[in-house]
Amino acid sequence: MQPRPPVVLERLRRKVLGPLFDRLGYDLVPAAPDWSHRPTSPREVERLLDAAARALEADLHAAGLAPREDIRALCETFWELIPTAPVRQRRGGSGFNGALQLYVAMRVLRPGFVVESGVFRGLTTWVIRQACPEVRLFCHDPDLSGLQYRDPEARYSRQDWSYADWSMLDPADTVAFFDDHVSQARRVVEAHVRGLTRLLFDDDAAAHRIHAHGGPAHPTIAMITALDGAPEPIRWTRNGRPFEQPAGDAEAQQAADLIARSHAFDDMHRATGYSPARLTYVELHGGGS
Ligand SMILES: C[S@@+](CC[C@H](N)C(=O)[O-])C[C@H]1O[C@@H](n2cnc3c(N)ncnc32)[C@H](O)[C@@H]1O
């Protein structure tokens, strides 16, 4: 189980620091991961796991992925595993639902190699390692200063993945996981050039929902696959900063042509009560430049 925040610090936050930050327009909250809150009565745990398994089974089927393991059993294993995660994060990285989806997707895809772009504190690296103990893992992030989990077997780099040498990869046995706030059209094109066909994306928001998203990368897979030649750009604002996805983006069009199939998983909030996930599986047409 995750440790509780120290009582003295918690008092200080509630009585002094919290109100001070509040007056300055900020929320000061403990970095308690969402899985530190959980049902404890057996019937409610069963219901949560049943609902999660049903949602995942439907998503895997829609994504064209055939599990070789029982999904309900995987959910149960994950339920026992996640409280032991060595990363504490409330914001800026995956929560329970995103971690569960990644765990199950990796178990189903069974890659020999994983490229992870966007590591942050290392939670998703840990999840991938739990799902695939033998996988060769390549972790890319320009800022590795916040790592709370460093995988002993992984290769870490601050370089963008697109500059690295991938001659050792077997593209057919590789899954790339992008959670890096970089244009998802760019990542699709880069993956195709390297012969990859199996991709997972976090933060795939639809055009009418991207405003609610922190640090948005665009175009997202949803924007790319919804391309209909509309002449109007997509515009939104976030914290007063304007964003625009131009119409007729050539890279987005190129990416759209490379995608054989994509499926955005259910956000799982209804199933588990935890904060919504945004995982999308993308299959590309046969790789190569
Ligand atoms: C949302 S966080 C990743 C969260 C992590 N996957 C998790 O769920 O625990 C996004 C990360 O992308 C990283 N990032 C930004 N530009 C990047 C790039 N070009 N390549 C790889 N990572 C990048 C940021 O430094 C940040 O750590």
The ligand as an SDF file (V2000), in Angstrom:
LIG
                    3D

 27 29  0  0  0  0  0  0  0  0999 V2000
    2.5640   13.0200  -19.6840 C   0  0  0  0  0  0  0  0  0  0  0  0
    4.2730   12.8920  -19.3850 S   0  0  0  0  0  0  0  0  0  0  0  0
    4.5420   11.1600  -19.5440 C   0  0  0  0  0  0  0  0  0  0  0  0
    3.8590   10.4030  -18.4810 C   0  0  0  0  0  0  0  0  0  0  0  0
    4.2220    8.9430  -18.3290 C   0  0  0  0  0  0  0  0  0  0  0  0
    4.1130    8.2110  -19.5660 N   0  0  0  0  0  0  0  0  0  0  0  0
    3.2780    8.3360  -17.3060 C   0  0  0  0  0  0  0  0  0  0  0  0
    2.1010    8.1260  -17.6200 O   0  0  0  0  0  0  0  0  0  0  0  0
    3.6870    8.1290  -16.1660 O   0  0  0  0  0  0  0  0  0  0  0  0
    4.9360   13.5720  -20.8460 C   0  0  0  0  0  0  0  0  0  0  0  0
    6.4350   13.5010  -20.9140 C   0  0  0  0  0  0  0  0  0  0  0  0
    6.8340   13.7460  -22.2590 O   0  0  0  0  0  0  0  0  0  0  0  0
    8.1000   14.3010  -22.2310 C   0  0  0  0  0  0  0  0  0  0  0  0
    8.4740   14.8250  -23.5480 N   0  0  0  0  0  0  0  0  0  0  0  0
    8.3740   16.0690  -24.0600 C   0  0  0  0  0  0  0  0  0  0  0  0
    8.8930   16.1130  -25.3080 N   0  0  0  0  0  0  0  0  0  0  0  0
    9.3090   14.8570  -25.5870 C   0  0  0  0  0  0  0  0  0  0  0  0
    9.9540   14.2490  -26.7060 C   0  0  0  0  0  0  0  0  0  0  0  0
   10.2480   14.9310  -27.8080 N   0  0  0  0  0  0  0  0  0  0  0  0
   10.2580   12.9300  -26.6470 N   0  0  0  0  0  0  0  0  0  0  0  0
    9.9670   12.2040  -25.5370 C   0  0  0  0  0  0  0  0  0  0  0  0
    9.3650   12.7240  -24.4470 N   0  0  0  0  0  0  0  0  0  0  0  0
    9.0510   14.0270  -24.4730 C   0  0  0  0  0  0  0  0  0  0  0  0
    8.0170   15.3210  -21.1030 C   0  0  0  0  0  0  0  0  0  0  0  0
    9.3150   15.6590  -20.6310 O   0  0  0  0  0  0  0  0  0  0  0  0
    7.1760   14.5480  -20.0700 C   0  0  0  0  0  0  0  0  0  0  0  0
    8.0200   13.9070  -19.1340 O   0  0  0  0  0  0  0  0  0  0  0  0
  1  2  1  0
  2  3  1  0
  2 10  1  0
  3  4  1  0
  4  5  1  0
  5  6  1  0
  5  7  1  0
  7  8  2  0
  7  9  1  0
 10 11  1  0
 11 12  1  0
 11 26  1  0
 12 13  1  0
 13 14  1  0
 13 24  1  0
 14 15  1  0
 14 23  1  0
 15 16  2  0
 16 17  1  0
 17 18  1  0
 17 23  2  0
 18 19  1  0
 18 20  2  0
 20 21  1  0
 21 22  2  0
 22 23  1  0
 24 25  1  0
 24 26  1  0
 26 27  1  0
M  CHG  2   2   1   9  -1
M  END
$$$$
